[in-house]
Amino acid sequence: MKMVGSWLFLLISLQGYEAPSTPKVNCLIINLDYVNCIWSEQGSPEVNFTFFNNRFIKDHMEECTTYLQEKSNAVGCRLSYDKSDRFRTLTTKLVHQNKSYVQNHNLKSMVKLYPPTNLSVEMNKDPELNLYWNNSKNNQCIESEVRYRINNNKWQTSTLIREQNYAVPFPLKSSRYEFQVRARVNSICGESEFWSEWSQPILWDSMKGNNITDISGSSMSVWKPVLSLVGAMTLFMLACMLVYRERERLRFILIPIVPNPGKNLDDNVEAWLHGSKDICFQPNFTERVCPVREYRLVPQTGSVSESESNLSIPTDQSDSLSTCSSSTSTLPVTSENERAGFE
């Protein structure tokens, strides 16, 4: 029972523990010029390893003389190379403290060339569009792959052997051709697993005439959608500003701004009428003065004073625009008048 408990405790204590991964060294012959051995493809190493190799000679190990560093840590080593070294075995050893990791490498298929250079395009009289280039290594062991596309359409690919030229028969008029080339060691000399990177693109535009190459055209093709997007966004923003401005004008016309009660009367009048408060509004019409008389009934039996019997003369109101003047007159009251009054 105690033994089972001990095993359970040991399993629990080791749960979540990850053993350090074994570093792996990958060696590649670069352009048949030198060998790069890298041990950082699984991530940047946490420690600095010491690198040893046998320089393709059995039972002879020596330390690296040219380390490749990344963030102050050694991540690789550069070794010298000879043509015959491709068919030999390279032994490497990584050492850290009391641990060492040994590997053997067969580099026959581990070659990566530089991309082709000096691309050029010519049109002959057949008509035929001819592409020329130079490989980084001019020997019979190099094969090339050409790809081209018309007017940014899908790439068309063709693999060649040893030649450093390619022909497109009967090119389309009013079309643009874009070419790229890459290379590798062919099967005659021990085929490599790795192609070089694609070369810089080269363009031929029939609208510009023959023998025209334009390397910068490819960058323009990349920037074209970006510029189109920026232009569309700019037009959209201008349209939004214009619509907003027209909307504000329409709202101002249909729903005028309500005057602020906190302001004085003059400011409110100016806000409503949209004019200057210095403008004086005067009527442009005249009203005729009409005299009005008022008659008062006087009893027949009573005496009437002279002042009461006389009709008052209407006053002259021509100098003002007030209401009509009035006067008072007295009339004798007769029985008929009385009856009329009662009626």
C-alpha positions in Angstrom: 0.0 0.0 0.0 2.8 2.3 0.8 4.4 1.5 -2.5 1.3 2.5 -4.4 1.1 5.8 -2.5 4.7 6.6 -3.3 4.1 6.0 -7.0 1.0 8.2 -6.9 2.9 11.0 -5.2 5.7 10.7 -7.8 3.2 10.9 -10.7 1.5 13.9 -9.2 4.7 15.7 -8.5 5.9 15.1 -12.1 2.6 16.2 -13.6 3.0 19.3 -15.7 6.8 18.8 -15.9 8.1 19.1 -19.4 11.5 17.7 -20.3 13.7 20.1 -22.2 13.4 19.5 -26.0 16.5 18.1 -27.8 17.9 20.8 -30.1 17.9 19.9 -33.7 20.6 21.1 -36.2 19.6 21.7 -39.9 22.4 22.3 -42.4 22.0 23.8 -45.8 24.4 24.5 -48.6 23.9 28.1 -49.8 24.5 28.7 -53.5 27.2 26.0 -53.5 29.4 28.5 -51.7 29.2 27.8 -47.9 27.2 25.7 -45.4 24.8 27.2 -42.8 24.0 25.0 -39.8 21.1 26.4 -37.7 19.6 25.1 -34.5 17.0 27.9 -33.9 14.2 26.7 -36.2 12.4 25.3 -33.1 12.6 28.7 -31.5 15.4 30.9 -30.1 17.5 28.8 -27.7 17.6 29.8 -24.1 21.3 29.0 -23.7 24.4 29.4 -25.8 25.5 26.1 -27.2 29.1 25.4 -28.3 29.1 23.9 -31.9 31.5 21.3 -33.2 31.8 19.7 -36.6 34.1 17.3 -38.4 34.4 19.4 -41.6 33.4 16.3 -43.6 36.4 14.4 -42.2 36.0 11.4 -40.0 37.2 11.4 -36.5 38.1 15.1 -36.6 36.0 17.5 -34.6 36.7 21.2 -34.2 34.7 24.2 -32.8 32.9 26.7 -35.0 34.9 29.8 -36.0 31.9 31.8 -37.4 28.8 31.8 -35.2 25.5 33.2 -36.4 23.8 35.2 -33.6 20.3 36.4 -32.8 19.5 38.5 -29.8 23.0 37.9 -28.3 22.5 34.1 -28.5 24.3 31.8 -30.9 21.8 30.3 -33.3 24.0 28.9 -36.0 27.4 28.3 -37.6 28.8 29.1 -41.0 31.2 26.5 -42.5 33.4 26.5 -45.5 32.4 24.3 -48.5 34.1 22.4 -51.3 32.4 20.8 -54.4 33.1 17.3 -53.1 31.6 18.0 -49.7 28.0 17.4 -51.0 28.6 13.7 -51.2 30.2 13.3 -47.8 28.7 13.1 -44.3 28.8 16.1 -42.0 28.8 15.4 -38.3 27.7 18.1 -35.9 27.7 18.3 -32.1 26.1 20.8 -29.7 27.5 21.0 -26.2 26.1 22.8 -23.2 27.6 22.1 -19.7 27.8 18.3 -19.5 25.2 17.6 -22.2 26.0 17.0 -25.9 23.8 16.3 -29.0 25.4 14.7 -32.0 23.8 14.5 -35.5 24.9 13.2 -39.0 23.9 15.2 -42.1 23.7 14.1 -45.8 23.8 17.3 -47.7 23.5 16.0 -51.3 19.9 17.3 -51.6 20.3 20.2 -49.2 21.3 23.0 -51.7 19.6 26.3 -52.1 20.7 28.7 -54.9 20.4 32.4 -55.1 17.6 33.7 -57.4 18.4 34.4 -61.0 19.4 37.9 -62.0 19.6 40.2 -65.1 16.2 39.4 -66.5 15.4 41.0 -69.9 12.6 40.7 -72.4 12.7 41.1 -76.2 10.2 40.8 -79.0 11.4 39.3 -82.3 9.7 39.3 -85.7 8.1 35.8 -85.6 6.4 37.3 -83.4 7.7 35.8 -80.2 8.4 37.2 -76.8 11.8 36.1 -75.5 12.9 36.2 -71.9 16.6 35.9 -70.8 18.3 35.7 -67.4 21.5 34.6 -65.6 21.7 32.0 -63.0 24.0 32.5 -60.0 25.9 29.4 -61.0 26.6 28.9 -64.7 27.0 25.2 -65.0 25.1 22.2 -66.5 23.6 21.2 -63.1 21.1 24.1 -62.9 17.5 23.9 -64.0 15.2 26.9 -64.0 11.4 27.4 -63.7 9.7 30.3 -65.4 6.3 31.7 -64.5 4.4 34.5 -66.2 1.0 36.1 -66.2 -0.9 38.3 -68.5 -2.6 41.5 -67.1 -2.3 40.2 -63.5 -4.2 37.0 -64.2 -3.3 33.5 -62.9 0.4 32.5 -63.1 1.4 30.0 -65.8 4.4 27.9 -65.0 6.9 26.0 -67.1 10.0 24.0 -66.0 13.2 24.0 -68.1 16.5 22.2 -68.0 19.8 24.1 -68.3 18.5 26.8 -70.7 18.5 30.4 -69.6 15.9 31.7 -72.0 12.2 31.2 -72.5 9.9 32.2 -75.4 6.2 33.1 -75.5 4.8 32.6 -79.1 2.3 35.1 -80.5 2.0 37.4 -77.5 -1.4 39.1 -77.1 -1.6 42.6 -78.3 -2.5 45.4 -75.9 -1.5 43.1 -73.0 1.1 43.3 -70.2 3.3 40.3 -69.4 5.0 39.8 -66.0 7.9 37.2 -65.7 9.7 35.6 -62.7 12.4 32.9 -62.6 13.8 30.5 -60.0 16.5 27.8 -60.1 17.7 24.7 -58.3 20.3 21.8 -58.8 18.8 19.3 -61.3 18.5 15.5 -61.1 21.7 15.0 -63.2 23.9 16.4 -60.5 21.8 15.2 -57.5 18.5 17.0 -57.4 18.0 19.5 -54.6 14.9 19.6 -52.4 15.0 23.4 -52.4 14.2 26.0 -55.1 15.7 29.4 -54.9 13.5 32.4 -54.2 11.7 33.9 -57.1 13.7 36.6 -59.0 12.6 40.2 -59.1 9.7 40.5 -61.6 10.1 42.0 -65.0 7.3 43.5 -67.1 6.7 43.8 -70.9 3.9 46.1 -72.0 2.9 45.9 -75.7 1.4 49.4 -75.5 4.9 50.8 -74.8 6.6 49.2 -77.7 9.2 46.4 -78.0 12.3 46.0 -75.8 10.6 47.6 -72.8 11.2 46.3 -69.4 9.8 47.8 -66.2 10.8 46.3 -62.8 8.9 49.0 -60.9 5.6 48.0 -62.5 5.1 45.1 -60.1 5.3 47.5 -57.1 2.7 49.7 -58.8 0.4 46.6 -59.1 0.7 46.1 -55.4 0.0 49.8 -54.6 -2.9 50.1 -57.0 -5.6 48.5 -54.8 -4.2 50.4 -51.8 -4.5 53.8 -53.6 -7.9 52.8 -54.9 -9.1 52.1 -51.4 -7.7 55.4 -50.1 -9.4 57.3 -52.9 -12.8 55.6 -52.3 -12.6 56.4 -48.6 -11.8 60.0 -49.3 -14.7 60.3 -51.7 -17.0 58.7 -49.1 -15.9 61.2 -46.4 -16.5 64.2 -48.8 -19.9 62.9 -49.6 -20.8 62.5 -45.9 -19.7 66.1 -45.3 -21.7 67.4 -48.2 -24.8 65.5 -47.1 -24.4 66.7 -43.5 -24.0 70.3 -44.6 -27.1 70.2 -46.8 -29.1 68.6 -44.0 -28.1 71.3 -41.6 -29.1 74.0 -44.2 -32.5 72.3 -44.7 -33.1 72.0 -40.9 -32.2 75.7 -40.5 -34.8 76.6 -43.1 -37.6 74.4 -41.9 -37.0 74.7 -38.2 -35.4 78.1 -37.3 -33.4 78.4 -34.2 -35.6 79.1 -31.1 -34.6 82.4 -29.4 -32.9 82.1 -26.1 -35.2 83.4 -23.3 -32.2 84.6 -21.4 -31.3 87.1 -24.0 -32.9 90.6 -24.3 -35.8 91.4 -26.7 -33.5 93.0 -29.3 -31.3 89.9 -29.6 -34.4 87.7 -29.9 -35.9 89.9 -32.7 -32.6 89.8 -34.5 -32.4 86.0 -34.2 -35.9 85.5 -35.5 -35.7 88.0 -38.4 -32.1 87.3 -39.2 -31.5 91.0 -39.6 -29.8 93.9 -37.8 -31.5 95.4 -34.8 -30.7 98.9 -36.2 -33.4 98.5 -38.8 -36.4 100.7 -38.0 -39.8 99.3 -39.1 -42.2 102.1 -40.0 -45.7 101.8 -41.5 -46.1 102.7 -45.1 -49.8 103.4 -45.0 -52.0 106.4 -44.0 -55.4 106.5 -42.3 -58.0 109.2 -43.0 -59.3 111.1 -40.0 -63.0 110.8 -39.6 -64.9 113.2 -37.3 -67.5 111.6 -34.9 -70.3 113.5 -33.2 -72.2 112.3 -30.1 -75.8 113.3 -29.6 -77.3 113.6 -26.2 -81.0 113.7 -25.4 -82.1 116.8 -23.5 -85.5 116.9 -21.7 -88.0 119.2 -23.6 -89.2 121.0 -20.5 -85.8 121.9 -19.2 -83.6 124.9 -20.2 -80.7 124.2 -22.3 -77.6 126.1 -21.9 -76.0 127.5 -24.9 -72.9 125.6 -24.4 -74.8 122.3 -24.3 -76.8 123.1 -27.4 -73.9 123.9 -29.5 -72.1 121.1 -31.4 -68.5 120.9 -30.6 -66.3 121.4 -33.6 -64.1 118.5 -34.3 -60.5 119.1 -33.6 -58.0 118.9 -36.3 -56.1 115.6 -36.1 -54.1 115.9 -39.3 -50.8 116.1 -37.4 -51.2 112.7 -35.8 -52.3 109.2 -36.7 -54.6 108.8 -33.8 -58.3 107.9 -33.8 -61.2 110.2 -35.0 -62.2 113.3 -32.9 -65.7 113.6 -31.4 -68.1 116.3 -30.4 -71.3 116.5 -28.5 -74.7 118.1 -29.5 -78.0 118.3 -27.8 -81.5 117.8 -29.3 -84.8 118.7 -27.8 -86.7 115.7 -26.6 -90.2 115.4 -28.0 -92.8 112.9 -27.2 -92.0 111.2 -30.5 -88.5 111.1 -29.5 -89.4 109.8 -26.1 -91.5 107.1 -27.7 -88.8 106.2 -30.1 -86.4 106.1 -27.2 -88.6 103.8 -25.3 -89.1 101.6 -28.3 
